[in-house]
Amino acid sequence: MDRSSRGQVDPFIVMDMVAEAAALEAAGRSIIHMEVGQPSTPAPKGAIAALSAQMGRDALGYSVSLGLPALRQGIAALYKRWYGVDLNPDRVVVTSGSSGAFLLAFTALFDAGDRVAMGEPGYPSYRQILKALSLQPVGIPTSLENRFQPVPSDLDGIAMKGLIVASPGNPSGTMLSKQALADLMHYADQRGISFVSDEIYHGLHYGERAHSALEISDNAYVINSFSKYFSMTGWRVGWMVVPEDHIRTVERLAQNMFICAPHAGQVAALAALDCIDELEANRVVYAENRRLMLEGLPKAGFDKIAPPDGAFYIYADVSEMTSDSLAFAKDILHKAGVAVTPGLDFDPKRGGSWLRFSYARATADIVEGLSRLAAYRAG
């Protein structure tokens, strides 16, 4: 049986590292996980309690395709609380994780063959989802000088129908200022380029809060998720905000592609919006982990980094140690018992000289991981 050419996407390398680490753990090895961007904390207690109560009185069948109305209203209220934005809940589309949002967004916005640009290093699944949809991903090399975020001058002379921007970014954790975000949105608007703002790490900041594209313009697709700040990765609930004249297009796609996001996850997500104290306590832990990483990584020889503003990652230049980050990451895994992510996942051209370290786990794991990395480098 033949296979489609568009189905031949690259692997998500971090998930391969997770699998290799799991195999070592199954064989009895102790592994510290600094590879995957997954909180070590469970869903908020209030979210679990709300779902438990609902399960006793509701079959939890299909919801409407755009999501539970109460959840859409709750998400709209979040934009008022976080950004001072008055948002029509009708524009909120609840999705099967942010991945479902990207599928819907790219399908709604682009035709086969369209060129869609993104900064590199960047989230690898952008490229692979675009390829699977017969779209052409266009990597835009960003610089350490600009903290791995694109600027309008990086885009000059490049043909594109769409632009994806992430702030805080993955793998860098760096954020765009409101003016820098506005400059990119203005550039896109003036040229008829569809703008997609990936905001899934909002809420995880260590200084000023990240700015939403919706603070600047309604002419964008804005994507977020309950996975990161809300600590609900496996519940598979994300959302996006679309312009009002795109609602029906996205609704029809959602009806046919997904029917709806998981009903149980939506119930839990609605309650999670009110679990502020617990979620902020998690962010305090990440802030301490970040402090330890910024102190401990240079002591272990990983000193060429752009300190992150948000998310829970540090991207480190290891060009003095290797030009093959995949082999280097596997060596660290097997010899030090620390799982990290090769930069090749995020930047196919330059990523051989970079590693991403996640500090999403418990603080005790971060301390132990840094100790193991220092011993590995010393010896």
C-alpha positions in Angstrom: 0.0 0.0 0.0 1.4 3.4 -0.9 2.0 6.2 1.6 1.5 9.8 0.9 4.6 12.0 0.6 3.0 14.6 2.9 2.8 12.0 5.6 6.5 11.5 5.7 7.2 14.1 8.4 10.3 14.2 10.7 10.1 12.6 14.1 9.5 14.8 17.2 13.0 14.2 18.6 12.1 15.1 22.2 9.5 12.3 22.2 12.2 9.8 21.0 14.4 11.0 23.9 11.4 10.4 26.3 11.1 6.9 25.0 14.8 6.2 25.3 14.8 7.6 28.9 11.8 5.4 29.7 13.5 2.3 28.5 16.5 3.0 30.7 14.1 3.6 33.7 12.4 0.3 33.0 15.8 -1.3 33.1 16.4 0.2 36.6 18.3 3.4 35.8 17.5 6.6 37.7 16.8 9.3 35.1 16.3 13.0 35.7 14.0 14.5 33.1 15.1 17.8 31.7 13.9 16.9 28.2 10.1 17.2 28.0 8.1 20.4 28.5 5.7 18.9 30.9 4.9 20.2 34.4 5.5 17.6 37.2 2.5 18.9 39.0 -1.0 17.4 38.5 -4.1 19.2 37.4 -5.3 21.7 40.0 -7.3 20.0 42.9 -10.4 22.1 42.1 -10.3 20.9 38.5 -10.2 17.2 39.6 -13.0 17.7 42.2 -15.2 19.5 39.6 -14.8 16.6 37.2 -15.4 14.0 39.8 -18.7 15.7 40.8 -19.8 16.1 37.2 -19.1 12.4 36.4 -21.7 11.4 39.0 -24.5 13.2 37.2 -23.6 13.6 33.5 -22.8 11.2 30.7 -20.2 13.7 29.4 -21.2 13.1 25.8 -20.3 15.3 22.9 -20.2 19.0 23.6 -20.9 21.6 20.9 -18.0 21.8 18.5 -16.7 25.2 19.6 -16.6 24.1 23.2 -18.7 24.3 26.4 -20.3 27.8 26.4 -19.3 28.3 30.1 -15.7 27.4 29.3 -15.6 29.9 26.4 -17.0 32.6 28.6 -14.4 31.7 31.3 -11.6 32.0 28.8 -12.9 35.3 27.6 -12.9 36.5 31.2 -9.3 35.4 31.5 -8.3 37.8 28.8 -10.0 40.6 30.8 -8.1 39.6 33.9 -4.7 39.1 32.4 -4.6 41.7 29.6 -7.5 44.1 30.1 -9.0 42.9 26.8 -12.8 42.7 26.3 -13.3 39.5 24.3 -16.5 38.2 22.7 -16.7 34.6 23.9 -18.1 33.7 20.5 -14.6 34.1 19.1 -13.2 31.4 21.5 -12.8 27.9 20.0 -12.0 25.1 22.5 -9.7 22.5 20.9 -8.1 19.2 21.5 -4.9 20.7 22.9 -3.0 23.4 21.2 -2.1 20.8 18.5 -5.8 20.6 17.5 -5.8 24.4 17.4 -2.8 24.5 15.0 -4.5 21.9 12.7 -7.6 24.0 12.6 -5.8 27.3 12.2 -3.5 26.1 9.4 -6.4 24.5 7.6 -8.7 27.5 7.9 -6.0 30.0 6.8 -3.9 28.4 4.1 -4.2 26.5 0.8 -1.9 23.7 -0.3 1.4 25.0 -1.4 1.3 28.2 0.7 4.5 29.3 2.4 4.2 29.8 6.2 7.1 31.3 8.1 8.3 30.8 11.6 11.4 31.8 13.6 14.1 29.2 14.2 14.8 27.9 16.7 11.1 27.2 17.2 8.6 24.5 18.1 9.3 21.6 15.7 5.7 20.5 15.3 4.8 23.7 13.4 7.0 22.5 10.5 5.6 18.9 10.6 2.0 19.9 10.8 2.4 22.3 7.9 4.1 19.6 5.8 1.3 17.1 6.6 -1.2 19.7 5.3 0.8 20.1 2.0 2.0 23.6 3.1 5.6 24.8 2.9 7.3 25.7 6.2 9.8 28.5 5.9 12.4 28.8 8.7 13.5 32.3 9.6 16.9 32.2 11.3 16.8 34.4 14.4 19.7 35.7 16.4 20.9 35.6 20.0 21.2 39.4 19.7 17.4 39.5 19.2 17.0 36.8 21.9 15.8 34.2 19.3 12.7 36.2 18.3 12.1 37.4 14.7 12.2 41.1 13.9 10.6 42.6 10.7 14.0 43.0 9.0 14.4 39.2 9.2 11.4 38.8 7.0 12.2 41.2 4.2 12.4 39.6 0.8 10.8 36.3 1.9 7.5 35.3 0.3 5.0 34.0 2.8 1.2 33.7 3.3 1.5 33.3 7.0 3.7 34.0 10.0 3.8 32.1 13.3 5.2 33.8 16.4 5.6 32.4 19.9 6.2 34.5 23.0 7.4 33.0 25.3 9.3 31.0 22.8 10.1 27.3 22.8 13.0 26.4 23.2 14.3 29.8 24.3 11.7 31.0 26.8 12.3 34.6 25.6 9.4 37.0 25.1 8.5 39.8 22.7 7.9 43.3 24.1 4.5 44.8 23.3 6.2 47.1 20.8 8.2 44.2 19.1 5.0 42.2 18.8 3.1 45.2 17.4 5.9 45.7 14.9 5.6 42.2 13.6 1.8 42.3 13.5 1.9 45.6 11.6 4.4 44.2 9.1 2.1 41.2 8.5 -1.0 43.3 8.2 0.5 45.6 5.7 1.5 42.7 3.4 -1.7 40.6 3.8 0.2 37.9 5.8 -2.0 35.9 8.2 -0.6 36.2 11.8 -0.7 33.2 14.2 0.4 34.0 17.8 1.3 31.0 19.9 0.7 32.0 23.5 0.7 28.6 25.2 3.3 29.6 27.9 1.4 32.7 29.0 1.1 32.7 32.8 4.6 31.4 33.1 6.6 34.6 33.4 9.3 35.7 35.8 9.0 39.5 35.4 6.6 41.4 33.3 3.6 39.3 32.0 3.7 38.3 28.3 1.7 40.4 26.0 -1.1 38.9 23.9 -1.6 39.7 20.2 -5.2 40.6 21.2 -3.9 43.7 23.0 -2.8 45.0 19.7 -5.3 43.8 17.0 -8.2 41.4 16.4 -6.7 40.5 13.1 -4.8 37.4 14.3 -5.3 33.8 15.3 -4.3 33.5 19.0 -3.6 30.0 20.4 -3.3 28.9 24.0 -3.6 25.7 26.1 -4.4 24.4 29.5 -1.3 22.2 29.3 1.5 24.5 30.7 0.4 27.1 33.2 -2.7 25.1 34.1 -0.6 21.9 34.5 -3.1 19.8 32.4 -1.0 18.3 29.5 -2.7 14.9 29.3 -6.2 16.4 29.5 -5.9 17.7 25.9 -7.7 21.0 26.1 -6.5 24.0 24.3 -8.2 27.0 22.7 -7.8 29.7 20.0 -9.3 33.1 19.5 -10.2 33.9 15.9 -11.6 37.0 14.1 -15.4 37.1 14.1 -15.7 36.6 10.4 -13.7 33.3 10.7 -15.8 31.7 13.4 -18.1 29.7 11.1 -15.3 28.5 8.9 -13.5 27.1 12.0 -16.6 25.7 13.4 -17.3 23.7 10.3 -13.8 22.4 10.3 -14.0 21.5 14.0 -17.3 19.6 13.5 -15.8 17.4 10.8 -12.2 17.0 12.1 -12.8 16.6 15.9 -16.5 16.8 16.7 -15.4 18.5 19.9 -12.6 18.6 22.4 -12.8 16.0 25.2 -15.8 16.9 27.3 -14.2 15.6 30.6 -11.2 17.8 30.0 -13.4 20.8 29.3 -15.2 20.4 32.6 -11.8 20.2 34.5 -10.5 23.2 32.5 -13.4 25.4 33.4 -12.7 24.8 37.1 -9.0 25.2 36.7 -9.6 28.8 35.7 -10.5 29.6 39.3 -7.6 27.7 40.9 -5.4 30.8 41.0 -3.6 30.2 44.3 -2.5 26.7 43.4 -1.3 27.7 39.9 0.6 30.7 41.2 2.3 28.4 43.8 3.5 26.2 40.8 4.9 29.3 39.2 6.9 30.1 42.3 8.5 26.6 42.0 9.4 27.2 38.4 10.9 30.6 39.4 13.2 28.8 41.9 14.1 26.1 39.4 15.0 28.9 36.9 17.2 30.5 39.5 19.0 27.2 40.1 19.4 26.5 36.4 20.9 30.0 35.7 23.3 29.5 38.5 24.1 25.8 38.0 24.3 25.4 34.2 27.3 27.8 33.9 29.1 25.9 36.7 28.6 22.8 34.6 30.1 24.5 31.6 26.8 25.4 29.8 27.3 29.2 30.0 26.2 30.4 26.6 22.5 31.0 27.1 19.8 33.7 26.7 18.1 33.9 30.1 14.5 33.0 29.7 11.7 35.5 30.4 9.0 32.8 30.6 8.1 29.2 30.0 10.4 26.6 31.6 13.3 26.1 29.2 16.9 27.2 28.7 18.5 27.0 25.3 22.3 26.6 25.5 25.0 26.9 22.9 27.2 23.8 23.1 29.2 24.4 19.9 32.5 24.2 21.9 31.5 20.7 22.9 29.8 19.2 19.9 28.3 19.7 16.4 26.0 16.7 16.9 23.5 17.6 19.6 21.6 14.3 19.1 24.6 12.2 19.8 25.6 14.5 22.7 22.2 14.3 24.3 22.3 10.5 24.1 25.7 10.5 25.7 24.5 12.7 28.5 21.5 10.4 29.0 23.4 7.2 29.1 26.4 8.4 31.1 24.9 11.0 33.4 21.3 9.8 33.6 19.9 13.2 32.6 17.5 13.5 29.6 17.8 16.7 27.6 16.6 17.7 24.2 18.9 18.1 21.1 18.7 21.5 19.4 18.1 19.7 16.1 14.5 19.4 17.1 14.1 23.2 17.0 16.5 24.3 14.3 17.3 21.8 11.5 20.3 23.9 10.3 22.0 25.2 13.4 20.6 23.0 16.1 23.5 20.5 16.0 25.3 22.9 18.3 22.5 23.6 20.9 20.7 21.8 23.7 17.4 22.6 25.4 17.1 22.1 29.2 13.6 22.0 30.8 13.2 23.0 34.4 9.5 22.0 34.7 10.1 19.2 37.2 10.3 19.2 41.0 13.0 21.4 42.5 14.8 18.3 44.0 15.1 16.9 40.5 16.6 20.1 39.2 19.2 20.1 42.0 20.1 16.4 41.3 20.2 17.0 37.5 22.5 19.9 37.8 24.8 17.9 40.1 24.9 15.0 37.5 25.6 17.4 34.7 28.5 19.0 36.6 29.9 15.5 37.3 29.5 14.5 33.7 31.4 17.6 32.4 34.1 17.2 35.0 34.7 13.8 34.0 
